[in-house]
């Protein structure tokens, strides 16, 4: 049996598929669970384009105790290609690494799968356990690392990894992606009010510098924003509803209109306003300039 197994291996190396298959089938009748024979039949099935049978043979070979890192890796890649559950692919790649710890192809693929599954700590551990990536893989390696670091809120590491990815980029698309990863590492996602084509307000996502406390989501694209420290003189109302503020600035009296009180960013302010004259409180205002110099659209107010 052992001699015929060696002959089958030699025939397999020579790609004499029909003769190998015939001999393998004879061997399998004598030893139905022989992992080497099952692995050989899987290779023949794959050569003939029968991926399902290849997977089945290789699965039985691995379950039968086959310790062949290269074949386990081929099994994992094929399982992923044909859409087997991620647990199957992950287990196969973990088996590869247990057989051959320096099998970086397996670590890299497993790291990407873990990252896609949201397991960023594990993904980074796998990436960091690899040797320095070769130039063909370096861009993918560093973009994967940058993404994982960013998701773990390790912003400095994410930016550094993105810059390394940029140094290995070979196309405009790759450079744009690396720059985007660096930008994401330095910013936070938030929302901002914009207007659609019909002029209706809608919420859209935007990014602001990380840790910024000055962002005002009510400032709209196209606003000519002015900022001033003024004295609040009067709260203007109509039919019991807030319509604006009258303030004193260094250039004179300024009317700040409020179309919707819920769309003004108020900092350190009272819970409610009383219509009419005020006691000249100091406030910092952000407003959009209108064609009339003494009238603006209030976007934000901070009480001093």
C-alpha angles and dihedrals in degrees: 000000000000092000092052089048090056090048090051090052091051092049090048091053088052090050093236091152101175095050092045092050092050092050093043092053090052090050092046091055089057095042111018094184100044102138096206092054092046090050090051092051089049091055091050091049091052091048088056093049095254098132096167094057090043090055092047094050093046092047090054091046092053092044087050091060104268109166102196113131095193093052093045088053092050088050091052093049092048092046089053092047094054093045104252115165115287090240089064093050093044092050092050092050091048088052090053091053092047090053095042114015094189093057094122095177089064093045091050095049092045090049091055092048092049091049091051088052091052095251094130098159091055091044091055092047089055094047093047091050090061125092118254105297119251116244094260091056100033097090094052091043095053095042089053090049092047092051093048093047090049093051089051090051092244092139102171092051090046093052092047092050091048090053090051089050089051090055090058097042114123102185140040090252093054092047091050091051093049091049090049091053090051090049092050090051090058099042143057128227116243140149132258135189115247134165126245125220091279092052096253118143117247136170118248131175123251138163128241132187111285113267094011114156097179099072116123113198092195095065104103130212108269095029115138095216123207125186124202142161107230144160117257107230106165143008108219120212139174122202089347094307126115111250104164152314133264112215138175116233131177088263095050138269117348128193115211112196123212115199094174121014090205089063097061120091107229120193124190089348133142121272090244140008130229117221118243138035119356133202096257098266117188114246138168112224136194114201140165113243117239128198088268109074095213095049127070140166109247114232101164142005129192121190113223 
